[in-house]
Amino acid sequence: MATKRSLLSPTVLLRRNALYKGVFGGSRGWMVVGAVVWGPRLLKRFAGRQERVLTTEKLVAGQTLQITALRPPTRQQRRAAARTR
């Protein structure tokens, strides 16, 4: 069973203080902490998804190609999959 992140964990406290004291409070030191703590997370979110080539094939005359997009799993399906791991 996965555990919930505690609201008192060090990373949560750092993120919260960086946001309130740095961004909203104007403390330069907390802004630096915020850049270090939030930077990788934001970078992963915005630059993480890139196109991937799955296959490359040449088609000859008479062949057809069907491209289908798969729906992402629902939250319930993701949770069920996480429980089976």
MDAnalysis code that builds the backbone (N, CA, C; Angstrom):
import MDAnalysis as mda
import numpy as np

u = mda.Universe.empty(255, n_residues=85, atom_resindex=np.repeat(np.arange(85), 3), trajectory=True)
u.add_TopologyAttr("name", ["N", "CA", "C"] * 85)
u.add_TopologyAttr("resid", np.arange(1, 86))
u.add_TopologyAttr("resname", ["MET", "ALA", "THR", "LYS", "ARG", "SER", "LEU", "LEU", "SER", "PRO", "THR", "VAL", "LEU", "LEU", "ARG", "ARG", "ASN", "ALA", "LEU", "TYR", "LYS", "GLY", "VAL", "PHE", "GLY", "GLY", "SER", "ARG", "GLY", "TRP", "MET", "VAL", "VAL", "GLY", "ALA", "VAL", "VAL", "TRP", "GLY", "PRO", "ARG", "LEU", "LEU", "LYS", "ARG", "PHE", "ALA", "GLY", "ARG", "GLN", "GLU", "ARG", "VAL", "LEU", "THR", "THR", "GLU", "LYS", "LEU", "VAL", "ALA", "GLY", "GLN", "THR", "LEU", "GLN", "ILE", "THR", "ALA", "LEU", "ARG", "PRO", "PRO", "THR", "ARG", "GLN", "GLN", "ARG", "ARG", "ALA", "ALA", "ALA", "ARG", "THR", "ARG"])
u.atoms.positions = np.array([
    [0.840, -1.184, 0.000],
    [0.000, 0.000, 0.000],
    [0.882, 1.244, 0.000],
    [0.579, 2.172, -0.875],
    [1.349, 3.409, -0.962],
    [0.952, 4.332, 0.184],
    [1.943, 5.019, 0.746],
    [1.656, 5.935, 1.839],
    [1.520, 7.347, 1.295],
    [0.684, 8.143, 1.938],
    [0.533, 9.536, 1.547],
    [1.725, 10.321, 2.054],
    [2.081, 11.335, 1.295],
    [3.167, 12.195, 1.748],
    [2.708, 12.988, 2.968],
    [3.556, 13.043, 3.929],
    [3.240, 13.798, 5.128],
    [3.371, 15.293, 4.848],
    [2.499, 16.073, 5.427],
    [2.579, 17.516, 5.257],
    [3.752, 18.106, 6.026],
    [4.378, 17.289, 6.872],
    [5.516, 17.768, 7.642],
    [6.842, 17.208, 7.126],
    [6.829, 16.594, 5.945],
    [8.081, 16.064, 5.407],
    [8.980, 17.233, 5.015],
    [10.283, 17.033, 5.049],
    [11.214, 18.139, 4.753],
    [11.013, 18.762, 3.371],
    [10.756, 17.954, 2.356],
    [10.599, 18.536, 1.024],
    [9.318, 19.356, 0.918],
    [8.261, 18.900, 1.557],
    [7.011, 19.669, 1.526],
    [7.197, 20.989, 2.259],
    [7.884, 20.962, 3.386],
    [8.142, 22.194, 4.133],
    [9.014, 23.154, 3.336],
    [10.033, 22.624, 2.658],
    [10.895, 23.480, 1.842],
    [10.112, 24.120, 0.703],
    [9.298, 23.333, 0.032],
    [8.510, 23.880, -1.078],
    [7.544, 24.962, -0.597],
    [6.885, 24.676, 0.518],
    [5.917, 25.636, 1.039],
    [6.596, 26.929, 1.477],
    [7.714, 26.812, 2.213],
    [8.430, 28.012, 2.644],
    [8.991, 28.788, 1.459],
    [9.482, 28.071, 0.453],
    [10.016, 28.745, -0.731],
    [8.912, 29.530, -1.429],
    [7.734, 28.972, -1.483],
    [6.630, 29.660, -2.141],
    [6.180, 30.883, -1.347],
    [5.902, 30.685, -0.074],
    [5.356, 31.784, 0.721],
    [6.400, 32.839, 1.086],
    [7.569, 32.405, 1.534],
    [8.581, 33.373, 1.966],
    [9.380, 33.931, 0.794],
    [9.557, 33.128, -0.248],
    [10.350, 33.582, -1.384],
    [9.531, 34.308, -2.424],
    [8.553, 33.627, -2.998],
    [7.774, 34.220, -4.084],
    [6.866, 35.319, -3.550],
    [6.100, 35.017, -2.516],
    [5.156, 36.003, -1.998],
    [5.785, 36.944, -0.980],
    [6.822, 36.492, -0.258],
    [7.429, 37.319, 0.776],
    [8.598, 38.152, 0.305],
    [9.197, 37.790, -0.810],
    [10.291, 38.581, -1.357],
    [11.671, 38.248, -0.823],
    [11.818, 37.159, -0.082],
    [13.118, 36.774, 0.435],
    [13.945, 36.144, -0.674],
    [15.090, 36.728, -0.962],
    [15.945, 36.241, -2.042],
    [16.492, 34.853, -1.739],
    [16.826, 34.584, -0.495],
    [17.351, 33.271, -0.111],
    [16.333, 32.160, -0.352],
    [15.082, 32.424, 0.015],
    [14.031, 31.427, -0.206],
    [13.697, 31.285, -1.684],
    [13.914, 32.354, -2.469],
    [13.726, 32.247, -3.916],
    [14.731, 31.263, -4.511],
    [15.968, 31.302, -4.013],
    [16.999, 30.378, -4.487],
    [16.634, 28.951, -4.091],
    [16.187, 28.777, -2.848],
    [15.765, 27.454, -2.398],
    [14.603, 26.967, -3.258],
    [13.678, 27.855, -3.566],
    [12.549, 27.492, -4.409],
    [12.973, 27.073, -5.802],
    [13.957, 27.769, -6.368],
    [14.444, 27.407, -7.699],
    [15.081, 26.014, -7.682],
    [15.794, 25.715, -6.609],
    [16.445, 24.399, -6.498],
    [15.413, 23.300, -6.267],
    [14.407, 23.577, -5.450],
    [13.420, 22.559, -5.098],
    [12.365, 22.390, -6.194],
    [11.867, 23.487, -6.736],
    [10.804, 23.414, -7.742],
    [11.336, 23.240, -9.156],
    [12.565, 23.668, -9.421],
    [13.119, 23.646, -10.769],
    [13.063, 22.294, -11.459],
    [13.626, 21.247, -10.863],
    [13.585, 19.946, -11.541],
    [12.171, 19.430, -11.777],
    [11.292, 19.708, -10.856],
    [9.908, 19.249, -10.993],
    [9.217, 19.941, -12.172],
    [9.399, 21.262, -12.274],
    [8.800, 22.005, -13.379],
    [9.449, 21.654, -14.710],
    [10.754, 21.463, -14.691],
    [11.463, 21.083, -15.911],
    [10.972, 19.743, -16.429],
    [10.783, 18.812, -15.533],
    [10.284, 17.495, -15.934],
    [8.877, 17.604, -16.503],
    [8.058, 18.444, -15.914],
    [6.683, 18.585, -16.371],
    [6.612, 19.191, -17.774],
    [7.401, 20.238, -18.019],
    [7.289, 20.936, -19.290],
    [8.169, 20.353, -20.386],
    [9.285, 19.746, -20.031],
    [10.193, 19.226, -21.053],
    [10.215, 17.703, -21.087],
    [9.455, 17.065, -20.233],
    [9.531, 15.619, -20.132],
    [8.851, 14.862, -21.240],
    [7.775, 15.388, -21.763],
    [7.028, 14.669, -22.786],
    [7.549, 15.048, -24.166],
    [8.104, 14.072, -24.833],
    [8.599, 14.294, -26.179],
    [8.083, 13.182, -27.073],
    [8.068, 13.455, -28.354],
    [7.597, 12.451, -29.290],
    [8.573, 11.286, -29.336],
    [8.026, 10.089, -29.506],
    [8.844, 8.890, -29.618],
    [8.477, 8.166, -30.902],
    [9.476, 7.717, -31.626],
    [9.233, 6.930, -32.823],
    [9.116, 5.476, -32.387],
    [7.964, 4.888, -32.625],
    [7.740, 3.505, -32.216],
    [8.185, 2.515, -33.276],
    [7.925, 2.841, -34.525],
    [8.310, 1.936, -35.597],
    [8.441, 2.710, -36.900],
    [9.248, 2.192, -37.794],
    [9.405, 2.764, -39.119],
    [9.354, 1.615, -40.112],
    [8.420, 1.686, -41.019],
    [8.277, 0.631, -42.018],
    [7.934, 1.256, -43.358],
    [8.387, 0.619, -44.423],
    [8.037, 1.069, -45.763],
    [6.793, 0.314, -46.212],
    [5.871, 1.049, -46.809],
    [4.660, 0.443, -47.326],
    [4.809, 0.244, -48.831],
    [4.317, -0.871, -49.278],
    [4.305, -1.122, -50.716],
    [2.902, -0.849, -51.231],
    [2.765, -0.791, -52.520],
    [1.465, -0.512, -53.128],
    [0.435, -1.534, -52.655],
    [-0.714, -1.049, -52.232],
    [-1.779, -1.930, -51.777],
    [-1.842, -2.097, -50.265],
    [-0.784, -1.762, -49.556],
    [-0.800, -1.864, -48.097],
    [-1.430, -0.607, -47.499],
    [-2.010, -0.764, -46.333],
    [-2.599, 0.381, -45.636],
    [-1.978, 0.502, -44.253],
    [-2.139, 1.665, -43.693],
    [-1.598, 1.946, -42.367],
    [-2.731, 2.530, -41.526],
    [-2.915, 1.967, -40.339],
    [-3.941, 2.479, -39.431],
    [-3.243, 2.955, -38.164],
    [-3.494, 4.201, -37.818],
    [-2.900, 4.794, -36.612],
    [-4.014, 4.991, -35.602],
    [-3.813, 4.469, -34.399],
    [-4.812, 4.555, -33.353],
    [-4.181, 5.166, -32.107],
    [-4.860, 6.119, -31.531],
    [-4.401, 6.726, -30.279],
    [-5.068, 5.990, -29.128],
    [-4.271, 5.588, -28.152],
    [-4.802, 4.910, -26.978],
    [-5.204, 5.945, -25.940],
    [-6.318, 5.722, -25.315],
    [-6.755, 6.623, -24.249],
    [-5.894, 6.402, -23.017],
    [-5.546, 7.478, -22.325],
    [-4.797, 7.294, -21.087],
    [-5.687, 6.617, -20.047],
    [-5.085, 5.843, -19.154],
    [-5.902, 5.166, -18.146],
    [-6.545, 6.175, -17.193],
    [-7.706, 5.804, -16.685],
    [-8.390, 6.661, -15.718],
    [-7.683, 6.566, -14.374],
    [-8.025, 7.429, -13.475],
    [-7.425, 7.404, -12.142],
    [-7.687, 6.064, -11.460],
    [-8.898, 5.556, -11.611],
    [-9.252, 4.276, -11.007],
    [-8.402, 3.150, -11.600],
    [-8.171, 3.170, -12.905],
    [-7.343, 2.144, -13.534],
    [-5.892, 2.260, -13.094],
    [-5.383, 3.492, -12.955],
    [-3.999, 3.672, -12.486],
    [-3.842, 3.152, -11.065],
    [-4.821, 3.426, -10.227],
    [-4.755, 2.947, -8.836],
    [-4.812, 1.425, -8.773],
    [-5.670, 0.832, -9.596],
    [-5.772, -0.634, -9.623],
    [-4.460, -1.239, -10.106],
    [-3.831, -0.615, -11.096],
    [-2.557, -1.120, -11.603],
    [-1.461, -0.974, -10.540],
    [-1.507, 0.114, -9.778],
    [-0.494, 0.318, -8.731],
    [-0.644, -0.698, -7.612],
    [-1.879, -1.112, -7.348],
    [-2.090, -2.116, -6.280],
    [-1.571, -3.486, -6.671],
    [-1.565, -3.784, -7.971],
    [-1.135, -5.110, -8.409],
    [0.376, -5.242, -8.497],
    [1.084, -4.154, -8.413],
    [2.554, -4.209, -8.512],
    [3.169, -4.766, -7.275],
])
